[in-house]
Structure formats: C-alpha cells, structure tokens
Amino acid sequence: MDKYWTPLVKRLTPYVPGEQRNGKNIIKLNTNENPYPPTPQVKQAIASIDEDAIRRYPDPESDELRRALANYHHVQQRNVFVGNGSDEVLALAFMAYFTGGKPLQFPEIGYSFYPVYCDLLNITPTLVPIDSDFKFYIDQFENNGGGIVFANPNAPTSLAVSAADIETLLKRVPDTLVFVDEAYADFGAESVIHLINQYPNLLVGRTYSKGRSMAGMRLGAAFADQHIIDGLLRVKNSFNSYPLDVIAQKAGLASLSDEAYYRSCVEKIVATRDWISAELRQRSFKVLDSKSNFIFASPTSISAGKLFAALSEQDILVRYWDKPALRDWLRISIGTNDDMQKLVAAVDRIVRQ
Ligand SMILES: Cc1ncc(COP(=O)(O)O)c(C=O)c1O
C-alpha cells in the first residue's frame, strides 16, 4: 500500500535499534542500557502519582523537572530543555538549527541517527574523517554556519575529546551551532555544560537512559544559552506540547534526589568496563580506551561477524555493523560483573571451537 507514501517516505532509511529479544536468560549487551535498576525512589515516585494527575494533561513545560535539572547542573531553568528521550531532543534541535540550507558536519563514524535525521529533514551532511585509531579531530570542523554535531564520548567508538578541545572549537566557529551529544558523559568524558553561558553557539544534549538507568522512561535534556532553548521551545510547541508525561516528569525528578545511588552504579560500571577491557586485551582483542558504558572491541582470532553470531546463538546480544569501517569490531555494552564473566567464558568457548 505504499502508493500513498510520499517521495520522502519512500526515500527514508530509518534507524535500526539494537534487538530487544525477550527471555529470562538473555544477556543483553547491545543497546547500552544500564544493568542496574534506577534508585528505588523512582519506583516510589511513580507509585505515588495520584489519579487526578493522570486524568489531566501534564505540565507542558516540565517546570519542576527543569528547575531540578538546572540546580543539579548549576545553570538557570531558562537554560534547560527536556524531551521524550534525547533522540527527540536531537530531532527538535536538527529541525530548529540545522535546516537552514547549509551542510551539517559530523564525524564519519558516529551515532547513526544523525544521518537518519538529515534524510528526514533534507539536511546535507558533511562527514568529517576518522583516522585509523577511530579518532576525529576538532580542527577539521569548519565555521560553515550550517552546524556541527558529535557525541562525546563518541558512539560506537567510546572515545572522548577533551573539554579544552571543544572550547577551542567553540571559539573558532562562532557562526556555527555545535551540538555536543553527551549521552554517555556520565561514564568519564568531560562535560561542557558549564560553558553554555560563555558560548551562545553551544548546545549540550543529555539522557536519563544510560547513567540514570531509565531508558524505558524516555527522558532527555538539553542545555544552552536562553536564546537557543527558546528556539527549541518554539519547535517543540509547534510539534507536541506535552512530550513528557506526568510519570516521566515525576520519575526524572526522583532520580535526581539520590546522587549517592547514581554515583555508585556509575562507579560499578566503570570498574567492570576496565576489567572486561583488560580481559579481552589479554585474549588479544583490540579494545579502544572507553570513556563510556560500552566498549568497542575487535577480536583477532575469529572474525567479529562470526563471534557476534555465535554469541547471539548463546543468547548473548552485542552490537555488530556489517559496514566496511566497522565490520571487524563489536560494540559491547557493560553489564553486571556476572554478565561480563559469562561473556568472557562464552568468548573462550567459541574461540576454542
Ligand atoms: C550518542 C547517542 N545519543 C543519543 C542517544 C539517544 O538516547 P535516548 O533517546 O534514549 O535518550 C543514544 C542512544 O543510544 C546515543 O547512543
């Protein structure tokens, strides 16, 4: 029935998320979810929502949540935007700031949703090269007035660039909006949120999905100068007035009130990440120096594609892309210690066969 599809819909190549396979014994290391639950306060906050709040529309501006996020990050409420996952925040930012007709620059290996939004919104991408160590260089971005977006740490490479390098870039490209996607910044990259008041060309994206264990809740945020946030609000209010339901707003607020719990989960993940990186290196994998809650690893005694398929048969899901630059590599999310021990045991079994 695609006769009703517009040429745009026919042309799209939608984003393909990692497989959400169900089952009790599945070890799911393919979508960078947090292996630990959110703070118990989140569940309590959800349980305490009264029926009247469900009957009514939620606060369209999510004021309480934005105020709490502003306090948490030491900025003002007018500098905070929230959305239905950072994917939505990205989409609205692309609409608001990257559809002006000039090319949008991003690394040739990066979050694969960026080219999908470009396709949807008719934005021309300019790909910045990645070297053989999977690094991109900030000085390759130009002040083209079109826009710049990159994830820091980058996905799927797990590598981070420094806040000092980003600041140098912001100074050099004053006519170009720079979206720094900090989805994984909780796990070791230097955040640049503190720079938003100095650089009106900076927009920083954040998510609750990774560090705060709330991927199912769909909560994302952005931080920027008030004028940039106002532009996002104009687009949001021309698209969906209520992107965050009452449950997400309350849950997001509760998560921010238990810093100790959140820190302890992040620390556990970082320790497990460093342990699994060392284990795989001992098995002669190449493993990049991750600042994220996943590692990017390349096996040497078996092809990445074969290892991916063999792991999947044993219900251990990791991420694999059969594309020229990526086909020797696997992206492996950090699970619990137990998950990662099972992964190592499975790798040993598979390689031995
Ligand atoms: C780099 C990057 N940015 C943004 C997102 C979107 O996260 P969410 O929509 O769950 O907030 C992801 C998800 O995997 C990601 O990898």
The ligand as an SDF file (V2000), in Angstrom:
LIG
                    3D

 16 16  0  0  0  0  0  0  0  0999 V2000
   25.0910    9.0320   21.0840 C   0  0  0  0  0  0  0  0  0  0  0  0
   23.6610    8.8530   21.4550 C   0  0  0  0  0  0  0  0  0  0  0  0
   22.8760    9.9320   21.5580 N   0  0  0  0  0  0  0  0  0  0  0  0
   21.5820    9.8150   21.8850 C   0  0  0  0  0  0  0  0  0  0  0  0
   21.0100    8.5850   22.1250 C   0  0  0  0  0  0  0  0  0  0  0  0
   19.5430    8.5290   22.4210 C   0  0  0  0  0  0  0  0  0  0  0  0
   19.2580    8.2150   23.7200 O   0  0  0  0  0  0  0  0  0  0  0  0
   17.7860    8.3680   24.3160 P   0  0  0  0  0  0  0  0  0  0  0  0
   16.8640    8.7030   23.1990 O   0  0  0  0  0  0  0  0  0  0  0  0
   17.4900    7.0390   24.9350 O   0  0  0  0  0  0  0  0  0  0  0  0
   17.8800    9.4690   25.3220 O   0  0  0  0  0  0  0  0  0  0  0  0
   21.7830    7.4350   22.0350 C   0  0  0  0  0  0  0  0  0  0  0  0
   21.1650    6.1160   22.2860 C   0  0  0  0  0  0  0  0  0  0  0  0
   21.7210    5.0810   22.2070 O   0  0  0  0  0  0  0  0  0  0  0  0
   23.1470    7.5660   21.6890 C   0  0  0  0  0  0  0  0  0  0  0  0
   23.9150    6.4870   21.5480 O   0  0  0  0  0  0  0  0  0  0  0  0
  1  2  1  0
  2  3  1  0
  2 15  2  0
  3  4  2  0
  4  5  1  0
  5  6  1  0
  5 12  2  0
  6  7  1  0
  7  8  1  0
  8  9  2  0
  8 10  1  0
  8 11  1  0
 12 13  1  0
 12 15  1  0
 13 14  2  0
 15 16  1  0
M  END
$$$$
